[in-house]
């Protein structure tokens, strides 16, 4: 029903109203090895974590601005609004820019990033405290619903997605939601693949569909166990650049692990990323690894277990190999659950991608989202993936 209702409403409306809310602490725990920030913001900061969500929000909003014809110059933006559709009175109202009515929550929860992208958003509220919480996210979504929003564009991870989806449901709203990936856990199928994809989709989508929102228990996750729970089913724009939900694929990786272990070279520093496939290689080498962290190993010795970005950088040697496996069903090899493998780390490493044939069949293509556009561009193209003891396959990275 949401599909038809939204489509009918969109046809009647010339302007598209988008509500933007940013979880500014999302993803802070990734590069310092916390695998999440739920209840651990202070610890993340003590470890030197830097906010990640604001820059991801800015990238998405710049893409939205490009699609809406926003120049980023205040005077020019105002001129463009006045000229749009023969300069009707509605187009000169605050927040309206070339077909987009932008609503935002105050300060670092959306307003700041929107203004930096060239918008003049309508601010619907402000965080209650200096340290933002899920309560602020929910308040923002309720305010968007009250103003008849056509899309909630949120920046965060699975926890933020859950807050948005459940609030929309409680409000009885059929408005679609779309995630800008910024958290450590980004397994739900309501996210665009990259921030720029999110901005483009927000400006251009025409249809919606229902998708799952899942969240993972962070304490169990840190202990090496993935406990995913369905939190909601949400309305989401239909687009090719949406990521799939996490899937588990069958197929033995024993021969792959044995082949990789036989080929390890003396003097080379290996960084083993999270996941079952890479874990099988570690077991073959006699390593008691961290299932969801990044371990560093060289010449039979574990140098770092479950390391942060800084610890990984300190342990690198003359030649380094980062061993990663795509998330089943999504295809991400970097940027989902392994943010410790930051651009600074990746640029000093060779990349070894491993996956069983069955996982590649389910995945199709691979994706990267390191947070650095230039590096992502360098990695795109065709990548060799080890699939067995001696077999390799070229797979496209998009």
N, C-alpha and C positions, 0 to 999 in steps of 0.2 A: 504493500500500500504506500510505503514511503516513496518508492520509486515514482509512481504515478503522481502523487501529491506534490512532490518537489518539482517534477517536470512541468506540471500545470502551473504552479506558482511562478516558476522561472520564466515561463512564456509571458506571463502578465506583467512582470517587473522588468523595467529597463535597466535599473541599477542592481548590482550584486552586493549585498551587505555581508562583509566578512569580519568576524570577531577574532582578534589575535590575543593569545595568552601564552606567556613564556614562563616555564619553571626555571628560574635562573640558576638553581643549584643542580639541575639534572646533568648527569654525566661526570660530575666532579671526581667521583671515586674511581673512575676507570683507569686513568694513567698512573695513579698511585697505588693500584692493586687492591682496592676495596671492593670492586665489582658491584658497586651501588652506593647510594648516599642516604638511603632510608635510615633515619635516626643516627647518622654518622657524619654529618656535615662538619662538625668541629674537628673530628679526627682527620677527615679529608684535608681540611685547611692546615692542620698541624703537619701533615705530610707534604705540604707545598702544592696542593691541588689548585688549579686555576679554573675559573668558570668557563664552561664550554658552550652552554646553551645560547648566550647572547650573540656570539659570532655566527652560530648556526641559524638563529632567528634572523639576523641581518641578511644573511645570504638568501634565505627564502623570500624575505620581503623585497630585496632588490630584484629578484626574479619576478615577483608579483608586480613591482613597479615597472619593470621593462615591458611586461605584457599589457600594463595599463597605460603606457606612454608617459610615465612620470620621469621628469628629467633630473630630479634631486635638487634643483635650484628653486628656492621658495617662490620667487616672483614668477619664474617660468611655469612652475606648477600651478600657481593661481591663475595665470593666463590660460593655461591648458584647460583648467576646470571651467573657466568662464566661456571658453570657445566651444567646449564639448556640446554637441547637439544644439547648436545655434544659441548657446548662452542662456538657457532657461534659468529661472530663479533658483530651482532646486540645485543646480550644478554649482552654485557659488556657496552653498552651505558647507560648514566645516566637515571634514572627513570624506568629502566626495571628490574623486579624482578619476576622470576618464572611465566611467562605468563602474567604479569601485567605491562603495561606502565602507570605510575602514573604522571599526571599533577596536579599542585596545584597553587593556588594563594598565594602570598607572605605573610610572617609573620603569624599572628594569623588567617588569612583567609584560612588556609589549610596547608601551608608549615610546620609550627611548629608541628602540630599534626601528619602529615605524617612522619616526621623524628623521632618523639618519638615512632611511631609504627614500625620503622625499615626500612622504605622506604627511597630512595634517589630520591625525586621527581624532575621533570623538572618544574622549576618555570616560569610561563608564564607572570607574571606581579606583581605589588605591589599596595597597596591602595594609593590613591592620598593624603590622609590626615591621621592624627593620628586617628580621629574618622571615622570609616568606614561607608559607606552608600550603598544604593541600586545601585548607579552608579558603585561602585566597583564590586558588584556581577554581574552586567550586563557585565562589561568589562571582567571579568573572563570567563563568558560563551562564549562571542564572541571569546576570545583567544582559548578556548577549541575547538570551532567549526572550527576555522582556521587550527587546527592541527589534524582534523579528529577524534575527540573523539567518542568512542563507548558508553559512558555513562557519564552523569553528575551526580555526587553524591554530593548533597548539604545538608547543615546542617542549619536548621532554622525552621520557621513556615510557615503559609499560605502566608504571605507577601513575604517571600523569594521564595516560590514555584511559586508565580505569576511572580516575576522578572525573574526566570530561564525560565519558560514556554514561556513567551512573547518574551524573547530574542531569544530563540531557533526558535520560529515561525518567528520572524522578519528576522533571518538569513537564513531562508529556510532550516533548518536542521531537519532531521528525527531522530536524536540521541535521545535515551530514557533518561529519568531523574528519579532519585530515591531520596526520602527525608529521612534524618535522623531526627526524631522528636526532636526538641529542643525548639520550640516556645511555647507561651501560647496558641495560636490558631493553632490547628493542626486538621482541619476538612476535608481537601482535601484527596482524595483517592490515592495520589501519594506517601504516606509515608509508610515505613516499620513500623511494630508494635514497634520494639525496635531498638536501635543503632546496637546491634550485629546482629540482623536480616538483617539490611541494608547492613552490611559488607559481610555477607554470600551471600545474593542475588546478590550483585554487582559482586562477583567472579564467580557465578555459573549459572546465568540465561541464558536461551536459547531462550525464546520467549518474545514478547512484546504485549501489548494491549493499547487501548486508554482509558484514564481516565480523570475525571474532576478535575480542579483546582478551588477552591472557596476561597474567602477571605471575612472577616467580617469587617464591619465598626466599628472601635474600640470605637469611641465616643458613638455611639448608643449602643454598647455592654456594655460599662461602665454604661450607663443609664438604662440597664436592657432589651434592645431589641436586638434580633439577626437579623441582616440584611445580609444574605449571598448573594453573587453575583458571578455568573459564570464568571471567568476571562479567562480561557483557557481550551482547551482539549489537553492533553499531551500524548506522548508515554511513557509507563512505563513497566518495566519488569513484567512478569507473575510469581507470587509466592504466596503460601499460606500465607506467613507471611506479606503480605501487609494489611494495615488497610482499612476498608471500609469508604466510605464517610458518613457524618452525615446524619441520617434519622430521620424523625419524625414519631412516631407510635401513633395509636389511642388507645382508651380504657380509661375508667374512673378510676381514682385513688382515688376517694372519700372514698370508703370503706377502702382502704389501709391506707389512712391518718387518718381516724377516729379510726381504730384499733391501729395504732402506738401511736396516741395521748392518747388513753385510757390507754396505757401500760407504759407511761413515769413514772419514779421513782423519788421520792424526794431525793435531795442531789446529783443527778447525773448531770454532766455537758454534755450537748449535743452540738455537733458541726454540724450545718446543712450546707451541701455543696450546690453548685449551681444546677439549673435544676427545671423543672416544677413539677416533682413528689415530690421532697423534699420540694419545695415551698408549695405544697398542705398540707403537714404535718404542716409546719409553720403556715399557715393560720388557720388550725384546732386548733392550740394552741394559736391563737390570736397574733401571731408574725408578725410584719411588716418587713419581711425579705428583704435581697438583692438578687434578682433573680439570679445574676451571681457571687455572692461572697460567703464567708463563714461566718456564724453567730454563736455566742456562746450564749447559753441559759441555765439557771439553776433556778429551783424553781420559774418559772413564770417571770423571769427577763432576758432581753436581756443584756448580759454583753459586747458583742462586735458585732458590725454590720459591715459586709464587711471587716473582719480583715486580716491583714498580718500574715505571719508565726510567727513573734515575738509576735504580739498581741494575737494570739491563744495560744501560749505557756504560756504566762503570765496569761491567764484566766483559764487554766486547773485546775481541782480539784483532789480529791482523786480518783474518778472513772469517766471516760470520755468515751463518745460514739460518734464516727464520723458517721454521717448519709449521705450516698452517693447513687447515682443512676447511672447506666451505661448510657453512651451516646448511643442513639438509633442507631442501625446499626453497630456501632463500638464495643461496649461492654466494653470500658474502664471505670473502676470505680475510678482509681487513675492515675494522670499524664496527664490528658487532661482537661484544663480549671479550675483545682482545685489544682494548684501547691502550694497554701498556706498550703495544707495538706501535708506537707513535711515528709520525713522519721522520723525526730525528733518528729513531732506531732503524726504521725500514731503509732509510737512505744509506745506512752503513752495512746492510745485509743483502745477501742473495736470498731470493724468495723460493722456497720449495713447497709446492702445493701437492697435497696427497689426498686421494679420495678413492673409494671403491667404485667400480663401474656402475653399480646400482644407484649409488648416491649421485653420480654425474647424470645419469638418465633422469632422475627425479628433479635435479637442479636445473639442467639445461645450459644456462650461461652463468658466468661468474660476475661478481660485483665487488667494487672497492669503495670505501668511504672513509678515507684516512683523516679527513678534516682539512686537507691541504689540496686545493684544486689542481695545482701544477703536478703534484705527485700522482694524484688520481689519473690525470691525463697521460702521464708517462707509463702507468701500469696497464692502461686499457689497450686492447688489441687482442692478440692471441697469446695464451699462456700454456706452458707445458705442465700437465698434471700427471703425477705418478699414480698408476692405478693397480699395479701388481708387483711381483718380484722383479720382472724385467720390462714390464709394459708401461708405456706412457701415451698420453693422448693430448692433442692440442684442443683447448677449449677457449672460446671467445670471452673476453672480459669487457663488460659494458659499463 
